[in-house]
Amino acid sequence: MAGGKKKSSSSPSRFYKTLSSLWQDKHLVLFKAEYTFLITTVLWFLEIGINIWVIQRVAYTEIDWKAYMDEVEGVINGTYDYTQLQGDTGPLVYPAGFVYIFTGLYYITDHGQNIRLAQYLFAVFYLITLLLVFRIYHRTKKVPPYVFFFICCASYRIHSIFVLRLFNDPVAMMLLFGAINLFLDSHWTLGCAVYSLAVSVKMNVLLFAPGLLFLLLCEFGLWKALPKLILCAVIQLLLGLPFLLVNPVGYASRAFDLGRQFLFKWTVNWRFLPEEVFLSRYFHLVLLLAHMTTLVLFALKRWKRPGISIWSILKEPSERKESPQKLNADQTALILFTSNFIGMCFSRSLHYQFYVWYFHTLPFLLWSGGVKKLAHLLRVLILGLIELSWNTYPSTTYSSLSLHVCHLIILLCLWINPTPTLPSHRPENKDKRQ
């Protein structure tokens, strides 16, 4: 009994001691990464109220939701030829996973008529996405807590994309961040499956693929990485099977159209170019070449450990000359986020809803840069300029140029960032590497 009383009396004392320490460090709570969990918890609950307020007070804007519903209604009515599926804004150009998820939303929202319910469902998607993003930042402890205010409460455009426009981009990114959390926990097989599901909603998730491929090779070598790559492909085939059986060429050309032409009037990033240059195939080829070249340079010079041959990662870790080492959470997130960011820098066109493709990764990238003199204020200024560029409608020469300047600064900082030394691989984690 005495022991029990002593334990119960010490518990409140420990609690008050923690509160006292927190009060003494109150001026540092917003700057010390160890308080990430506390600040993100407060912000997440605050976001519940913000989303309710936005849904109730700000007018919904119809852009693609009705088109989505028309497209999946065609499938429900028995049309499996992708070339025959379209909505108000044009043909269906998303993979099969999109069809299944939005068919579910079609039924839940009374054939797409209950817009208010759809908005609340997307608010749930938003809150789930924030949880997944905050968990990544909590694991890495790279960014000071005050920055999290800028990646949730302060962004009008992101709230608009989720709950006022109901685009499919948030659904794809929610699944993508779920996959990244699984990668950080070393659940590679399940993570690859969820990643493939994200690709099946929207093809932009493929921008993370080069980084993911590099990680899989580092973790497993070529032969043991192949089953996970095959799993990703099999999931795509299974999801698309009903459409592939009817018109395989039509499905592949529509759902994974790499040559899709974008309209100049919607571009956020290339407004300063003449329209004929923007539409030129040569310009697109130059961007593709620059994209591939930058990825190769980062893989060889920044993602790979110094002194290690790029060919060595094709071997199984146990067969490599150097001692096997495991990528930590910080490096895993950095490689994936950088891979996606490089794709954004060289995209043929960025539309307003595409902001969600990299928005939540920007603080991590900024605070991962190798320029120590890049002060907190300058980093926040870059975030603010990017936000301003994406909120300028229609885009202007100056908003597009400022976006590219910000992208260039981040890219250069990531390039200057020294390659950190990897921790030794711990055998006890081997059972999780699956």
Protein Blocks (a to p, Z undefined) as FASTA:
>chain_A
ZZmmmmmmmmmmmmmmmmmmmmmmmmmmmmmmklmmmmmmmmmmmmmmmmmmmmmmpccd
dfklmmmmmmmmmmmnopabfklgccfkoccfbdfklmmmmmmmmmmnonolammlmmmm
mmmmmmmmmmmmmmmmmmnomacfklmmmmmmmmmklmmmmmmnopaklmmmmmmmmmmm
mmmnopaklmmmmmmmmmmmomklmmmmmmmmmmmmmmnommlmmmmmmmmmmmmmmmmm
mmmmmmmmlmmmmmmcckbccdfklpmklmmpcfklmmpmklmmmmmmmmmmmmmmmmmm
mmpcghiafklmmpcfklpmbdcddddfklmmmmmmmmmmmmmmmgfbdcfklmmmmmmm
mmmmmmmpcbfklcfklmmmmmmmmmmmmmpccddfklmmmmmmmmmmmmmmmmmpccdd
dddddfklmmmmZZ
